[in-house]
Amino acid sequence: MSGGHLSKEFFELVKSIGESRSKQEEDKIILGEIQILKAHLGQPGISPKKMKEYMIRAVYCEMLGHDAGFAYIHAVKLTHEKNLLAKRIGYLTTNLFLHKDHELMLLLINTMQRDLQSANHLEVCAALTSVCRLVNIEMIPAISPLVFKLLSHPQEVVRKKTIVAMNHFHKLDPNIVLDHTDQIRKALCDPDPGVMGATLHILYELSKSSPQTCKELVPSLVCILKQIVEHRLPRDFDYHRMPAPWLQVKLLAILGVLGTADQKSSEAMYEILQECMRRADSGVNVGYAIIYECVRCITRIYPDHSLLELAASNISRFISSDNHNLKYLGVTGLAQIVQVNPSYAAEHQMVVVDCLEDTDETLKRKTLDLLFRMTNPQNATVVVDKLTFHMRTSVDQHLRRELVQRITSLAERFAPDNEWYVNTMNTVFELGGDLVPAETAFNLMRLVAEGTGDDDQKDMEFRAFAVNTYLKLLEKPSLPDILVQVIAWVLGEYARLASVDGYTIEDIIDLLCDTVDRSFEDPATRGYLVSALMKIVGQNGMKNSSVEAVIKNYRASRLTDLQQRCYEFEQLWQSPALMRKVLPYDASCEDIPINKRLSFLDGFVKAKLHQGAKPYQDAIQRASAKENLTGNWAEAAEAKPTLNFTPYEAPTKPAAGGYPAAGGLGGGSSGPWGPGATSDNSSPGATGGGGGASAAAAQSMSLK
């Protein structure tokens, strides 16, 4: 709508909104406008010209965060107008006001169906735009047949919007367009480049869902890409003198999907990919986008050495650039090349490490991801040190959690020796203890217990190293719970291997007793420490006053688990020989023999049965007894009186003379409400024809 057609009210509205100095002032203006619109729309006989303006003003209200729901029905009515401009305004406003599940959509279906069959292509286009925006999966059967017919429409803009609508249908329900794939393929060869470009989007979705059905399109797609690269499309599709860059990007994405794990299809792409990268290297950003998409395609299809070399060469220029966006592009592209062949990243390691010093947080995270992918046995220690440094300095919980996972993964995969692994995991526990999963701690305990299994002497030396390391760590006043649990388990199993100067078994016990009184977030941590004391005392047959004080103190704990451990400790302490047998040294990996029949309880069971106890029933016997009990209950339930749900018999026509006398309703001459009647209907004087009917009804409703 041009400025000459604006009413004074509309002009003042736009002017006042632009001049408002605060959100409160703007809200006041819009609330006043809503009241004005409600008054105008409530008047009869509004002209289409005025209605168009009111709808645009309602759009202003909605755009500024206010509800203009009172105008929705008028927008729907405007789509019914015969005037083309009014109809288009109606479709525009309904697209902005409504959503696909709105209740007013039912009023729009018939209008859409009628306009899709219109001879005026502008009406068809307006309806197709709403189809792409508002049609939901329930409405597709009513709309789709009319949409599919428009694929052969003489106007290219209609064919283009039809393809877009079909793409919308495919996203809602992929099965709907499967019967029309031939028509979609024909649209790929449409003489209008706009229709062809729109077809690429639905072909990309079809290729992702079912690549095999689209393999035969590879030659056609390669041919189209070649024509675009060679500037055979109209200049209208150029952007910064780059021919149809968005079409090139979408074509490369489709080729990447279709060439995955397919050598024959990939070989047909090699030449055009090389040419596409060469021509895109023009120094403009859109050219860099095409090069990056070529790199993505090259890393997805069947690998070719020369193409990978060319891709790595282009990516290296991006990484070395001073532009943050290009550097990010280079890091992302190199991460994809590394997945195909890690050797291409070797020459860029130092450049990638330098990216970690960048102030751009997004680039730094992407670089950490690339370092993780680049890690191998030769550079694992350097990469882990870099990741650890960033975990030490970062305050972002999500990044710290991700770093914990990656450091743990690299340490488990590329650890040069067990000692380095223990030190690395200790650092991870200290820096991100609350973010470390319990499984990681269990893996470390298992490694200490099992060792490598190749050399028993080296395994014992490794355990001694772990004990000495954890003794020094335990001297720190504050440690994460998960690290204290690991320390307690290791010292409980192998405390006698300690060789740290100034530490005897008594000193280790005293250190553990002091640690028990620290504050912990996880209640189970104190139980780990009590179990460690139990093992050390039992294995060495010692009595210690500090241990007695700990057990006495926590014997009354509110935690049932800790309380039970303390009571078990006291009971075992009374029999040192039994305690050594129950808690043997270095037996965490030994299998415990289990008597599944529990034969040692036979005497106890016989005594209880002799005293009258019920014999034990297994699961099958219990289920059988339950079924029998259920059956008895069902029989008993059937025997009880229940309501009679049998319907009444159909009434029959009474015999002649069967009606009561005119003098009354009862059997007597005066009737129930006549002289001498009583309130007791059960008396002989009240039992006439009506009384008999009541008795029959009462009988039919009685309990069986």
Buried (B, 14 or more C-beta within 10 A) or exposed (E): EEEEEBEEBBEEBBEBBEEBEEEEEBBEBBEEBBEEBEEBBEEEEBEBEBBBBBBBBBBBBBEBEBEBEEBBEBBBBBBBBEEEEBBBBBBBBBBBBBEBEBEBBEBBBEBBBBBBEBEEBBBBBBBBBBBBBBBEEEBBEEBBEBBBEBBEBEBBBBBBBBBBBBBBBBEBEEEBBEEBBEBBBEBBEBEBBBBBBBBBBBBBBBBEEEBEEBBEBBEEBBEBBBBBBEBEBEEEBEEEEBBBBBBBBBBBBBBBBBBBEBEEBBBBBBEBBBBBBEBBBEEBEBBBBBBBBBBBBBBBBBEBEEBBEBBBEBBBEBBEBEEBEBBBBBBBBBBBBBEBEEEBBEEBBEBBBEBBEBEBEEBBBBBBBBBBBBBEEEBBBEBBEBBBEBBEEBEEEEBBBBBBBBBBEBBBEBBEEBBBBBBBBBBBBBBBBEBBEEEBBEBBBEBBBEBEEEEEEEBBBBBBBBBBBBBEBBEEEEBBBBBBBBBBBBBBBBBBBBEBEEBEBEEBBBBBBBBBEBEBEBEEBBBBBBBBBBBBBBBBEEEBEBBBEBBEEBBEBEEEEBBEBBEBBEEBBEEBEEBBEEBEBBEBEEEEEEEEEEEEEEEEEEEBEEEEEEEEEEEEEEEEEEEEEEEEEEEEEEEEEEEEEEEEEEEEEEEEEEEEEEEBBBBBEEBBEEEEBEEEBEEEBBBBBBBEEEEEEEEEEEEE
